[in-house]
Amino acid sequence: MARTFTKSPGNPRGEAAGLRWLAEAEQSGGAHVATVISVDDRRLEIEYIGQSRPSVEGARAFGRALARTHAAGADWWGCPPDGWVGGGAVGNSRTPLILDREEAASAWGEFYARSRILEFADRLLRKREIDEREHATFAALADRLVRGDFDAPQPELVRAAGHEVARLHGDMWAGNVLYDGTGTGASLIDPMAQGGHAETDLGTLSVFGFPHLEEIYRGYDEASPLAAGWQERIALHELGIVIMHADLFGGAYIGESLRIAERYR
């Protein structure tokens, strides 16, 4: 009997929807996603992912596969996965999802400013963990984002598939990407799946460090060339998860969020 893993997340059915949505890309070469075995209102049972030693070859394979996952596309900025259950926020961070296409931003910068930067900056201000002057740093960056100063084309495969919005894992840090020695190099677990810019997943990978990260980027760029200047935008895409952690945990995450925002304001 195949080994499985059972967990009790806050929203089992929503997480299952995210896993299944991401897994749809596997048939076109996308990254392997832990298979949903069963789910109910309290528990989620998924395929057990056996881990292997990180390798250059695995990292490049995962980069290529991730490019194809992103290229499966999404309907609008911040949209939830198909079959989503759980309201307008996801995860312990209560990261906003945009449930109605009519309420979606027309461009990435507007979406990122409103739903990923100001959302959490406003929370920090209300809790008095930042002051008005510090909030103004985030607001200045948000203004530039809304103007489109940092908008950039999606990677080539996303555009070639006819999508404006990429299909994201949404919480792609080291603990959710498991090197497993399979054909796609690594498998994905624990998503906050949503529509967004592909560079955001790539930026999130870099926040806490990841083995052979540059090789993942290399494999990705070979499969689906990234827009010019993507390296200079990585920290901007990191900010979404860093400021989310600032809201959850405070401490050094607040200072790091401000440092990144100041860099781009």
C-alpha positions, 0 to 999 in steps of 0.5 A: 500500500502506498504511503500517505500523509494526513494533516489537519490544515485550517481549510482542508478542502481549499488546500485540496483545490489548490493542489489539484489545480496545480497538478493539472499542469503535470500533463504538460510537463509541470512540476509534480504536486502531491496527489490528493488521496482524500479530503473532508472538512477536517482532514486532508490525506495526500501522497507522501513525498520521499525526499532525496539529496538536492542536486544541480540536475534536480534543480534545473529539472524543477526550474523547467517544470515550474515554468510549465506550471506557471504557463497553465495560467489563471483567470485574473490577478489574485483569483483562487484555484478552481473548486476553491472553498474558504472565502476571500482569504487563504492561510493563517496569514489571511492573504486576500484572494480576489473571488470576483473577476469584476473586482480584479485589478487590471494589471499586476502592479495594482493588484500587488500594491493593493492586496499584497503590500498595503493590505499588510502595511495597513494591518501593521499600522492598525496594530501600531507595529509601524508608525505613520512615517513607516507606513508612508514608505509602503504607500510610496512604493504602492503608488509606483506599483499602481502607476505600473513602474514595475510591471513586466511581461510574464515569462515566455511560456505564460505569454505563448499560452495566451495568459496574462496571469500565471498559475502560482503555488503562492507559498513557495518557500523551501519547506514546500518544495521537496527535492524527490529525485523524480523527473521534475526534480522536486514536488510541491506541497502546501500551496496558497494557490492563486493567480499572479506574476510568475516572478513572485513564486521565484522571489518567494523561493529566495526569501529563506534560501534554497539549495541550488537556487541559481540552478532553478532559475537557470533551468526556468529561464532556459525553458521560459525566458524571463523578462529583462531585469527580472533579477532586479525585481526579485526583492520586490517580489520577495516583499509580499511574503516578508511583509506577510511574515511581519504581520504574523510574527513582527520582529525583524520581518518589519525592518526587512520589509521596510528596507525592501520597500525603501529600495523601490519606493 
